[in-house]
Amino acid sequence: MEYQVKGAEGKLGILIPGLGAVATTLIAGVEAVKKGFSQPVGSLTQMGRIRLGKRTEGRFPLIKEFVPLAGLEDIVFGGWDVYADNVFEAAAHAKVLEPMLLHSLKPELEAIKPMKAVFDQSFARNLEGTHVKEGANKMALAEQLMDDIREFRETHGCARLVMVWCGSTEIYIEEGAVHQTLAAFEKGLLNNDPQIAPSMVYAYAALRSGVPFANGAPNLTVDIPALVELAHEQGVAISGKDFKTGQTLMKTILAPGLHARALGVKGWFSSNILGNRDGYVLDAPENFKTKEVSKLSVLDEIFKPEANPELYGDMYHKVRINYYPPHGDNKESWDNIDIFGWLGYPMQIKINFLCRDSILAAPLALDLALFTDLAQRAGMSGIQEWLSFYYKSPQTAEGLPPEHDIFKQLMKLQNTLRHMMGEDLITHLGLDYYQDLVDTL
Ligand SMILES: NC(=O)c1ccc[n+]([C@@H]2O[C@H](COP(=O)([O-])OP(=O)(O)OC[C@H]3O[C@@H](n4cnc5c(N)ncnc54)[C@H](O)[C@@H]3O)[C@@H](O)[C@H]2O)c1
């Protein structure tokens, strides 16, 4: 199937439920880059290149010059939060970026004020939201969100919109009957079904408004049959879940390497300490459970213990997150990995990653917004598995195991871009280079 990618003319509105650490670091970062203060490091759409054609051709353009992406100068940000702080105040509270940098962007950041949130404390009991919508039922709240979306589009003259969930992680829920069909879901919105999370109300409002949706947190949100059905019906792109930053990023870089060399793994113990609001929300066991499920899934898929029982059959994998206020957004993680090699001789790997959570997440949120908008213009609706590269727990078609190996995810992403633009896919087989040589002999 060939795609006709429409151009990126006009303004792109990026609508964000949850104007906390990640969102404000993203917004301030884009403003800083626009002013030439800094570089968008970590963003593939801004700094990454892609190889086209044969290795001998030397074609290696920037991705943003290869595919038509919205330019940073054409982005307008908006969002919702349960707190009324504007983006300058919220960024100052998050303490990710230096006060000097924030002050130099103050007018732009102050101008972005959150709209009232759809919130239910039973989904995040450590938050006490005051800036919250009221409505007769969840359908009425969804309609208020649709009004917000319409108004934002008109006020800012946006040609297109995307929504990226950067709100807190909600409590763990499993798919139930209300999530199975769109009809059941809409009935549930009217009946205030307790299994419909606030993030699902946002996703519903976005999709009904023809706005594609990407989910940066591990909550189910759009990863339910009812909303996949709505995405198809409306012809909009969706993807999730949970930005792949920090420890899980390191895991999906290292584990494919160990697996590639057929080295065995006996155990992988991962612990984290962090002290931002995300850490505070995750301190509640029901919220941590959502994150834990997302973090635990990656190793099994990479090592496939059932296919390699001698190497990975007994692997013990544990993930812990502890709230530790002194570290703020500077999350620290430790991994102890017990591996074994030739004849079963044991070895150990220790990783101590002193990362900055939102510094790692902000470029992912930007790329997801820009690539989701691209997918929409390419006419690709429904689940965008090629964006798995960005997620800890990629959303896939029912019954299809996700791919967690970051290198395979990157290849999939790059080949999707080549495919969209009618370029040859790259398989890395490379026999043709040698065939050409034989032919000339
Ligand atoms: N920073 C990372 O590296 C990273 C990685 C993966 C996933 N995430 C996820 O991204 C999300 C955001 O992370 P963060 O560090 O910015 O957290 P944060 O706590 O700083 O920000 C989340 C914001 O969402 C708001 N919020 C909560 N419920 C809401 C609702 N129903 N409607 C509107 N706003 C709502 C909160 O008030 C808060 O301001 C979290 O779910 C986190 O788990 C972050």
The ligand as a Gaussian input file, in Angstrom:
#p B3LYP/6-31G(d) Opt

LIG

0 1
 N        9.469000      11.303000      33.176000
 C        9.628000      10.111000      32.680000
 O       10.739000       9.695000      32.416000
 C        8.443000       9.264000      32.391000
 C        8.664000       8.054000      31.749000
 C        7.591000       7.252000      31.447000
 C        6.316000       7.648000      31.768000
 N        6.118000       8.809000      32.427000
 C        4.757000       9.123000      32.789000
 O        4.405000      10.385000      32.287000
 C        3.441000      10.946000      33.147000
 C        3.881000      12.354000      33.513000
 O        5.074000      12.325000      34.272000
 P        5.557000      13.606000      35.054000
 O        6.901000      13.314000      35.591000
 O        5.344000      14.797000      34.212000
 O        4.524000      13.621000      36.274000
 P        3.950000      14.904000      37.062000
 O        3.333000      14.359000      38.284000
 O        4.979000      15.959000      37.178000
 O        2.845000      15.463000      36.064000
 C        1.621000      14.845000      35.868000
 C        0.585000      15.936000      35.868000
 O       -0.668000      15.336000      35.528000
 C       -1.661000      16.003000      36.260000
 N       -2.847000      15.178000      36.228000
 C       -3.110000      14.032000      36.900000
 N       -4.320000      13.555000      36.564000
 C       -4.820000      14.391000      35.624000
 C       -6.026000      14.436000      34.896000
 N       -6.952000      13.497000      35.057000
 N       -6.216000      15.455000      34.023000
 C       -5.264000      16.419000      33.858000
 N       -4.108000      16.437000      34.537000
 C       -3.890000      15.423000      35.399000
 C       -1.026000      16.207000      37.630000
 O       -1.671000      17.212000      38.350000
 C        0.394000      16.585000      37.243000
 O        0.559000      17.986000      37.110000
 C        3.320000      10.030000      34.361000
 O        2.234000       9.161000      34.172000
 C        4.586000       9.247000      34.292000
 O        4.488000       7.965000      34.892000
 C        7.155000       9.642000      32.733000

